[in-house]
Structure formats: C-alpha cells, structure tokens
C-alpha cells in the first residue's frame, strides 16, 4: 500500500506482524518417558494474535519450540496477556 506526500512522491508503508503474549503453564513429556518437565511463563507468538485460538494450538506451538510432538505437551493453563 502506498500513500502520497504533498509533492506526490510515493511513500512506502510497511506492515509488521503483531505479536501476542500468553501466560502458559504446561508439562512436556515425551511418549514413554518416566520424567517430565513443568514450565510456567510468558510465551510470545509472532504473527496474528488469533494464531493460538485454543489449547491445542498453544500445544502445537510449544511442541514445535521444544522439538516435541503435540501429544507430548499437556497445557494446564493459558491466557492471553493484554
């Protein structure tokens, strides 16, 4: 998208993706593993804020970050921070 200055010269407008921050509390445990890791904290998702619309989406994003499968993540609590 372009807008024009008083002289008529085009000015480039760039759009940046918004990020959304979520407080998360989750457990990560690989299939068949005895031990698990518990995490609490803020996760920032780059892209559209609606990217993590439900618990499974949050689990999918967390799994990718930890190089695990979605089923290895059990989300205990999450909510978007404002």
C-alpha distances in whole Angstrom, upper triangle without the diagonal:
4,7,10,14,17,18,15,13,10,9,7,6,8,9,13,15,18,21,24,28,31,35,36,40,41,44,43,46,46,48,52,51,54,52,49,46,45,42,40,37,34,31,28,25,22,19,19,22,23,24,28,29,32,35,35,31,32,35,33,31,34,36,33,33,37,37,39,39,38,41,42,41,42,40,42,40,36,34,30,30,29
4,7,10,13,14,11,10,6,6,5,6,9,11,15,18,20,24,27,30,33,37,39,43,44,46,46,49,49,51,55,54,57,55,51,49,48,44,43,40,36,34,30,28,25,22,22,25,27,27,31,32,36,38,38,35,35,38,36,34,37,39,36,36,40,40,42,43,41,45,46,44,45,43,45,43,39,36,33,33,31
4,7,10,11,9,9,6,6,7,7,11,13,17,20,21,25,28,31,35,38,40,44,45,48,48,51,52,54,57,57,59,57,53,51,49,46,44,41,37,35,31,30,26,24,24,26,28,29,33,34,37,40,40,37,37,41,39,36,39,41,39,38,42,43,45,45,44,47,48,46,47,45,47,44,40,37,34,33,31
4,7,8,5,6,5,6,9,10,14,17,20,23,25,28,31,35,38,41,44,48,49,52,51,55,55,57,61,60,63,60,57,54,53,49,47,44,40,38,35,33,30,28,28,30,32,33,36,37,41,44,44,40,41,44,42,40,43,45,42,42,46,46,48,49,47,51,52,49,51,48,50,47,44,41,37,36,34
4,5,5,6,7,7,11,12,16,18,22,25,26,30,33,36,39,42,45,49,50,53,53,56,57,59,63,62,64,62,58,55,54,50,48,45,41,40,36,35,31,30,30,32,34,35,38,39,43,46,46,43,43,46,45,42,44,47,44,43,47,48,50,51,49,53,54,51,52,50,52,49,45,42,38,37,35
4,5,8,10,11,14,16,19,22,25,29,30,33,36,39,42,46,48,52,54,57,57,60,61,63,67,66,68,65,62,59,57,54,52,48,44,43,39,38,35,33,33,35,37,39,42,43,46,49,50,46,46,50,48,45,48,50,48,47,51,52,54,54,53,57,57,55,56,53,55,52,48,45,42,40,38
4,6,9,11,14,17,20,23,26,30,32,35,38,41,44,48,50,54,55,58,58,61,62,64,68,67,69,66,63,60,59,55,53,50,46,45,41,40,36,35,35,37,39,40,44,45,48,51,51,48,48,51,49,47,49,51,49,48,52,52,55,55,54,58,58,56,58,55,57,54,50,48,44,43,40
4,6,9,12,15,18,21,25,28,30,33,36,40,43,46,49,53,54,57,56,59,60,62,65,65,67,65,61,59,57,54,52,49,45,43,39,38,35,33,33,35,37,38,41,42,46,49,49,45,46,49,47,44,47,49,47,46,50,50,53,53,52,56,56,54,56,53,55,52,49,46,42,42,39
4,6,10,13,16,19,23,26,28,32,35,38,41,45,47,51,52,55,54,57,57,60,63,62,65,62,59,56,55,52,50,47,43,41,37,36,32,31,31,34,36,37,40,41,45,47,47,44,44,47,45,42,45,47,44,44,47,48,50,51,50,54,54,52,54,51,54,51,47,45,41,40,38
4,6,9,13,16,19,23,25,28,32,35,38,42,44,47,49,51,50,53,54,56,60,59,61,59,56,53,52,49,47,44,40,38,34,33,29,27,28,30,32,33,36,38,41,44,44,40,41,44,41,39,42,44,41,40,44,44,47,47,46,50,51,49,50,48,50,48,44,42,38,37,35
4,6,10,13,16,20,22,25,28,31,35,38,41,44,45,48,48,51,51,53,57,56,58,56,53,50,49,45,44,40,37,35,31,30,26,24,25,28,30,30,34,35,39,41,41,38,38,41,39,36,39,41,38,37,41,42,44,45,44,47,48,46,47,45,47,45,41,38,35,34,32
4,6,10,13,16,19,22,26,29,32,36,38,41,42,45,44,47,47,50,53,53,55,53,49,47,46,42,41,37,34,32,28,26,23,21,22,25,27,27,31,32,36,38,38,34,35,37,35,33,35,37,34,34,38,38,41,41,40,44,44,42,44,42,44,42,38,36,32,32,30
4,7,10,13,15,19,22,25,29,32,34,38,39,42,41,45,45,47,51,50,52,50,47,44,43,39,38,34,31,29,25,23,20,18,19,21,23,24,27,29,32,35,35,31,31,35,33,30,33,35,32,32,35,36,38,39,38,41,42,40,41,39,41,38,34,32,29,28,26
4,7,10,13,16,19,22,26,29,31,35,36,38,38,41,41,44,47,46,49,46,43,40,39,36,34,31,28,25,22,20,16,15,16,18,21,21,24,26,30,32,32,28,28,31,29,26,29,31,28,28,32,32,35,35,34,38,38,36,38,35,38,35,32,29,26,26,24
4,7,9,13,16,19,22,26,28,32,33,35,35,38,39,41,45,44,46,44,40,38,36,33,32,28,25,22,19,17,13,11,12,15,17,17,21,22,26,28,28,25,25,28,26,23,26,28,26,25,29,30,32,32,31,35,35,33,34,32,34,32,28,26,22,22,21
4,6,9,13,16,19,23,25,28,29,32,32,35,35,38,41,40,43,40,37,34,33,29,28,25,21,19,15,13,10,9,10,12,15,15,18,20,24,26,26,22,22,25,23,20,23,25,23,22,26,27,29,30,28,32,32,30,31,29,31,29,25,23,20,20,18
4,7,10,13,16,20,22,25,26,29,28,31,32,35,38,37,39,37,34,31,30,27,25,22,19,16,12,10,7,5,7,9,12,12,15,17,20,22,22,18,18,21,20,17,19,22,20,19,23,24,26,26,25,28,29,26,28,25,28,25,22,20,17,17,16
4,7,10,13,17,19,23,24,27,27,30,32,34,38,37,38,36,32,30,28,25,23,20,16,14,10,9,6,5,6,7,10,11,13,15,18,20,21,17,17,20,19,16,19,21,20,19,23,24,26,26,24,28,28,25,26,24,25,23,19,17,14,14,13
4,7,10,13,15,19,21,23,24,27,28,31,34,33,35,32,29,26,24,21,19,16,12,10,7,5,4,6,7,6,10,10,11,14,16,18,19,15,14,17,17,14,15,19,17,16,19,21,23,24,22,25,25,22,23,20,22,20,16,14,11,11,11
4,7,10,12,16,18,21,22,25,27,30,33,32,33,31,27,24,22,19,17,14,10,8,6,5,7,8,7,5,8,9,9,11,14,15,16,13,12,15,16,13,14,18,17,16,19,21,22,23,20,23,23,20,20,17,19,16,12,10,7,8,8
4,7,9,13,15,19,20,23,25,28,31,30,31,28,24,21,19,16,13,10,6,6,4,6,9,11,11,8,11,11,10,12,14,14,16,14,11,15,16,13,13,17,17,15,18,20,21,22,20,22,22,19,19,16,17,14,10,9,6,5,8
4,6,10,12,16,17,21,23,26,29,27,28,25,22,19,16,13,11,8,5,5,6,8,11,13,13,10,11,11,9,11,12,11,14,12,9,12,14,12,11,15,16,15,17,20,20,20,18,20,19,16,15,12,13,10,6,5,4,5,9
4,7,10,14,16,19,22,25,28,26,26,23,20,17,14,11,7,6,4,6,9,11,15,17,17,14,15,15,12,14,13,12,15,14,11,13,15,13,12,16,17,15,17,20,20,21,18,20,19,15,14,11,11,8,5,6,6,7,10
4,6,10,12,16,19,21,24,22,23,20,16,14,11,8,6,6,6,7,10,12,16,18,18,15,16,15,12,14,12,10,13,12,9,10,13,12,10,13,15,14,14,17,17,17,15,16,15,12,11,7,8,6,4,7,9,10,14
4,7,10,14,17,19,21,20,20,17,13,11,7,6,4,7,9,10,14,15,19,21,21,19,19,18,15,16,14,11,14,14,11,11,14,14,11,13,16,15,14,18,16,17,15,16,14,10,9,6,5,5,6,10,12,14,17
4,7,10,13,16,18,16,16,14,10,8,6,5,7,9,11,11,15,16,20,22,22,20,20,18,15,16,14,11,12,13,10,9,12,12,9,11,14,13,12,15,13,14,12,12,10,7,6,4,5,7,8,12,15,16,20
4,6,10,12,14,12,13,10,7,6,4,6,9,12,14,14,18,19,22,24,25,23,23,21,18,19,17,13,13,15,12,10,13,14,10,11,14,13,11,14,12,12,11,11,8,6,5,6,7,10,12,16,18,20,24
4,7,10,12,10,11,9,6,5,6,8,11,14,16,15,18,18,22,24,25,24,23,21,18,20,18,14,14,15,13,10,12,12,9,8,12,11,9,11,8,10,10,9,6,5,6,9,11,13,15,18,20,22,26
4,6,8,6,8,7,5,7,9,11,15,17,19,19,22,22,25,27,28,27,26,24,21,23,20,17,16,17,16,12,14,15,12,10,14,14,11,11,9,9,10,9,5,7,8,11,13,16,18,22,24,26,29
4,6,5,9,9,8,10,12,14,18,20,22,21,23,23,26,28,29,28,28,24,22,24,22,18,17,18,17,13,14,16,13,10,13,14,11,10,7,8,10,8,5,8,11,14,16,19,21,24,26,28,32
4,6,9,10,10,13,15,18,21,23,25,24,26,26,28,30,31,30,29,26,24,25,23,19,17,19,19,15,16,18,16,13,15,17,14,13,10,9,11,8,6,10,12,16,18,21,23,26,28,31,34
4,7,9,10,14,17,19,23,26,28,26,29,29,32,33,35,34,33,30,27,29,26,23,21,23,22,18,19,21,19,16,19,20,17,16,13,13,14,12,10,13,15,18,20,23,25,29,31,34,37
4,6,7,11,14,17,20,23,26,25,28,28,31,33,34,33,33,30,27,29,26,23,21,23,22,18,19,21,18,16,18,19,15,15,12,13,15,13,10,13,14,18,19,22,24,28,30,32,36
4,7,10,13,17,20,23,26,26,29,30,33,35,36,35,34,32,29,31,28,24,23,25,23,20,22,23,20,18,21,21,18,18,15,16,18,15,12,14,15,18,19,22,25,28,31,33,37
4,7,10,13,17,20,23,23,26,27,30,33,34,33,33,30,27,29,26,23,22,24,22,19,21,21,18,17,20,19,15,16,14,16,17,15,12,13,14,17,17,20,22,26,29,30,34
4,7,10,14,17,19,19,23,24,27,29,31,29,29,26,24,26,23,19,19,21,18,15,17,18,15,14,17,16,13,14,12,14,15,13,10,10,10,13,14,17,19,22,25,26,30
4,7,10,13,16,16,20,21,24,27,28,27,27,25,22,24,22,18,18,20,17,14,17,17,13,13,16,14,11,14,12,14,15,14,11,10,11,12,13,15,17,20,22,23,27
4,7,10,14,14,18,20,23,26,27,25,25,23,20,22,20,16,17,18,15,13,16,16,12,13,16,15,12,15,14,16,15,15,12,10,10,10,10,12,14,17,19,20,24
4,7,10,11,14,17,20,23,24,22,23,21,18,20,18,15,17,17,13,12,15,14,11,13,15,13,11,15,14,16,15,16,13,11,11,10,10,11,12,15,16,17,21
4,7,9,13,15,19,22,23,20,21,20,17,19,18,15,17,17,13,13,16,15,12,15,17,14,14,18,17,19,17,18,16,13,12,10,10,9,9,12,14,14,18
4,7,10,13,16,19,20,18,19,18,16,18,17,16,18,17,13,14,17,14,12,15,17,14,14,18,18,20,19,20,18,15,15,12,12,10,10,11,12,11,15
4,7,10,13,16,17,14,16,16,14,16,16,15,17,16,12,14,16,13,12,15,16,13,15,18,19,20,19,21,19,16,16,13,14,11,9,10,9,9,12
4,6,10,13,14,12,14,13,11,14,14,13,15,13,10,12,13,10,9,12,13,10,12,16,16,18,16,19,18,14,15,13,14,12,10,10,9,10,13
4,6,10,11,10,12,11,11,14,15,15,16,13,11,13,14,10,11,14,14,11,14,17,18,20,18,21,20,17,18,16,17,15,12,12,10,10,12
4,6,8,8,10,8,8,12,13,14,14,11,9,12,12,8,10,13,12,11,14,16,17,18,16,20,20,17,18,16,18,16,13,13,10,11,13
4,7,8,10,9,10,14,16,17,17,13,13,15,14,11,13,16,14,13,16,18,20,20,19,22,22,20,22,19,22,20,17,16,13,14,15
4,6,8,7,10,13,16,17,17,13,13,16,15,12,15,17,15,15,19,20,21,21,20,23,24,22,23,21,23,21,18,17,14,15,16
4,5,5,9,10,14,16,16,13,13,17,15,13,16,19,17,18,21,22,23,23,20,24,25,22,23,21,23,21,17,16,13,14,14
4,5,7,8,12,14,15,12,12,15,15,13,15,18,18,18,21,22,23,23,20,23,24,21,21,18,20,18,14,12,9,11,11
4,5,5,9,12,13,10,11,14,14,13,16,18,18,18,21,23,23,22,19,21,23,20,20,18,20,17,14,12,10,13,13
4,6,9,11,11,7,9,12,11,9,13,15,14,15,18,19,19,18,16,19,20,17,18,16,19,17,14,13,11,14,15
4,6,8,8,5,5,9,9,8,11,13,13,14,17,18,18,17,14,16,18,15,15,13,15,13,10,10,9,12,14
4,7,8,6,8,11,11,11,14,16,16,18,20,21,20,19,15,17,19,16,16,13,15,14,11,10,10,13,15
4,6,5,7,9,10,11,13,14,16,17,19,20,19,17,13,15,17,14,13,10,12,11,9,10,11,15,17
4,5,5,6,9,10,11,12,14,15,16,18,16,14,11,12,13,10,9,7,9,9,8,10,12,15,18
4,5,5,6,9,10,10,12,14,15,16,14,12,8,9,11,9,9,8,11,12,11,13,15,18,21
4,5,5,6,9,10,11,13,14,15,14,12,9,12,13,11,12,10,13,13,11,12,13,16,19
4,5,5,6,9,10,11,12,14,13,12,9,12,12,9,10,8,11,10,8,10,11,14,17
4,6,5,6,9,10,10,12,10,9,6,8,9,6,7,6,10,11,10,13,14,17,20
4,6,5,6,9,10,10,9,8,5,8,10,8,10,10,14,15,13,15,16,19,22
4,5,5,6,9,10,10,10,8,12,12,10,12,11,15,15,13,14,14,17,20
4,5,5,6,8,8,9,8,11,10,7,10,9,13,13,12,14,15,17,20
4,5,5,6,5,6,5,8,7,6,10,11,14,15,15,17,18,21,24
4,6,5,6,7,8,11,11,10,14,14,18,18,17,19,19,21,24
4,6,8,10,11,14,12,11,14,14,17,18,16,18,18,20,23
4,5,9,10,12,10,9,13,14,17,18,17,20,20,22,25
4,7,9,12,10,11,15,16,19,21,20,23,23,25,28
4,7,8,6,8,12,14,17,19,19,22,23,25,28
4,5,5,7,11,13,17,19,19,22,23,25,29
4,5,6,9,10,14,16,16,19,20,23,26
4,5,7,10,13,16,17,20,22,25,28
4,7,10,13,16,17,20,22,25,28
4,6,9,12,13,16,18,21,24
4,6,9,11,15,17,20,24
4,6,7,11,14,16,20
4,7,11,14,16,20
4,7,11,13,16
4,7,9,13
4,6,10
4,6
4
